[in-house]
Amino acid sequence: MNQNKKKESAAKKALELIKTYLHKESVLGIGTGSTTNLFIKSFLEAEIEIKGVVCSSLASENLFKGSSHHVLSLNDVYGIDFYIDGADEFNERLELIKGGGAALTREKILAHSSNKFFCIVDDSKKVDKLGKFPLPIEVIEIARSAISREVLKMGAKPVFRQSITTDNGNQIIDVHNLNLDVPYDIEEKINNIPGVVENGIFAKRKADKIILSTDKDVQIIE
C-alpha cells in the first residue's frame, strides 16, 4: 500500500471512531497537513451535522469554503470535542513532534483545548525516540538569532526556515540533532526562552489515540 493510501485509511478510521459521538452541538477541531486534508475530505463527504469546526490554519479553513459547515473561532466556543491532526513523528508514549507545516502554535492551542486528541499517521511516522525529524520552533522575528544561540548551547543545530511566515506572522527555526531523551523537559525548557512563541514537541499535551495505518491494517494505540 502506498503512503497516500495509508494516510487515507487512517483518516477514514478516525472518522469512523468519532462519527457516532458527533451531534448538532459538537465542535470539531481540525489540524493541518496532507493526512488531515484527507480526513476533511471524508468528513465533508459524510455530511454530518455539527455546530462547526475550529481550524489550526488558514489552509484548512479554505477547504471548508462552500460547505455547509461553519468555521468557528476558538474564542466563540467553550471547547473542542475532538481534535484531529497528523504528526511528523510519534513514539510509544504518544508524544509527538509537529510543525512541518508551520502551524504548530495553533495546533497546540487546539489540542490543549480539546477533550480528545486523535492523531492520524502512517507507519513512516513511528520512531523509538523523537528527534530524527527537525524540531520546529515558532519565534518572534527580533529574537530569532538570540534563540538560535540558546539552541546552540543545547548542542543542537538551528536552521532558519526561509520564505515561511506563520499564520501568526512569525518565523520558524528548525532544530536538528537535539537530544530528546526527555521530551517533556525539553518542551518546557525551549518555551522558557524569551521570544519563543511555541515549539513542536507535544509531550505535555500528547495524543489520546494514535490511529496508525500500516501495509496490513489500521491500528489504534492508546
N, C-alpha and C positions, 0 to 999 in steps of 0.2 A: 504494500500500500504506500503511495507516495505521501509526502509530508502534507500537502494540501488536503488530501482525503482524510488523513488522520486528524488534522485540525477541525475539519468539518464534522467528523464523528464525535469529537469532544464537545463541540458547540451544540450539536443536536442532543447529546446526552444531558448536558446542563439544562437545556430547555425542558427535556422530559422530566428531570428531577424537580423542577420548580413549578411547572405549569399548573399542577393541581392545587397549589397553595396561593396562586395569584387570583385576585378578585378586583372589584371596581375601585377599591381604596388602596390598592397596592402601589408602592413606589419601587421602581426597579432602577438600580444603579448600573451604568454601562461604562466599561473601560475603553481602552484604546488599543488598536493593533489589528493585525491580519486575522488572528483567531477570533477576536471579539467581533470583527466585522462579519464573520460567518455566523456567529450567534445572532447578531442583529438581523441578518437576512432570514434566518429560520424563525426568529421571533415575529418579524413582520408578516411572514407567510402564514403564521399560525393564527393571526387576527384575534389575539387575546385582549380583552378589555381590562385596562388598569387605569389608575389615576394619572400616571405619567412616568417619564424616565428622567433621570438626572445623569448627565454625561460628563466624563472626565476630560473631554477635549472638544474643540470646535469641529474637528474632523468627524467624530462620532455623532455629534449633533446634526451635522449635514446629512447623514444617512437617514435621519428621521423626517427630513423635509418632504412634504407632500403626503405623509402618512397620517393616520387618524390619531396618533399618539402625541400627547402634549410633552414638550421638552420643558422641564421644570428647573428652577434653581434650587440648590440645597437650602438656601435661605427661606424658601417657600414651603418646605416640608418639615415634619417632625423628625423624620429619619428615613432610612432606606431598608426595605425588607430583604432584598437580595442584591448583592453586588457581584457582577460577572465580569471577569477580566482575565487576561493571559499573564504570562511571565516570561522573562528571559532565562531564568534559572529557578529551580526549586530543589530543596533537599528533603531528607526523610522526616525532618521535623516540621515540614510545611512552611519553612521560611523561604523567602523569595528574594530575587533581585529583579527589579523592574525599572523601566525608564528608557528602554531603547528607542521608544517613540517620543521621548521628551515630555511625557505627560505625568511624570511620577508624583509631583506635588498634589495635583488634583486627584490622582488615583489613590494616593494615601489618605487624603481627606475623605473621599467617598468610602473607602474600605473601613476607616475608623468609624464612620457614621452608619455603617450597615449592621443589621442583625446577623446576617450570614454572608460570608465572602467565599464564593466558589471560583476557583482558579482553573481555567481550561487550557490544557497544554498537550503537546505531543511528546513522545519519549525522548526527543533530542534535547529537551529542557531539563532532564533529570541529571543531577550531579551528586556525588558523595559529599562534596564540600563546595560551598558558594565561592565565587571569585574568579572563575575562568572567564566569565563574561565581565567586561569592564563595568565598574560601578558608576552609574551616572549621579552627579550632584548638580542640583539646580542652584545657581548662585546669582547674587546681585552683581551687576557688571563691575562696579567700582572695587569690589572685593575679590575679583577673580584671581588676580596674581597673588594676593595675600593668602587666600585659601589654598592655592596651589603650593605655596611654600610650606604650609602646615601639613599638607598631604605628603610632600617630600620627606618631612620629618618622621612620618609614619612608615617610611620605607617603600612607598608606592610611587607610581609614575602618573602624574596628572596630564591629560591631553585636552586642550580646549576644543570643543566640538564647533567648528566654524560653520557659518551660514545657517545657524539654527537659533531661533528665538522662541522661547516657550509661549504658550497662550497667556502666561502671566507677565510677559515682557522681559523675562530674564534669560540668562545664558546657562549652558551646560558644560561641565567638566566631566570627562570620562576617566576614571581612575583604574589604572592597570596594576597588577601584581600586589594587591592589597591583601594582607593576612586577615582572613575572615574566619578564624577558628571559633570566635565567639561573636556571631553577627549582631546579637542584641547590644553588646557593649560598644561595638564599632558604630552602629547606627546612632547611638546616643552621643558618642564622642564627636563624630562628624557634625551632627546637628548643633553642637555647642560652639562650633567655630563661628565667630561673627561674620555675617554676610551669607552664610549658608541658608537657603530657603528650605531645602529638604533633600534627603538622599534616597537612593533607590533600594535600600535594604528594608524589607518588610519582615521584621522579626518581632517587634512589639505588637504589631497587628498583622499576624500571619494569616494564611488561608485557613478557613474552616474545613474545606474539602478541596482536594486536588482531583480534577477529572482528567485522567491520563489516558490518551489514546495511543495504542501500540499497533504493530502489524497484525496482532491476533484479536485484540478486543479493546474495550474501554474499561479502565479500572477506576474505582473510587477509593481514594486514600484519605483517611481522616484520623 
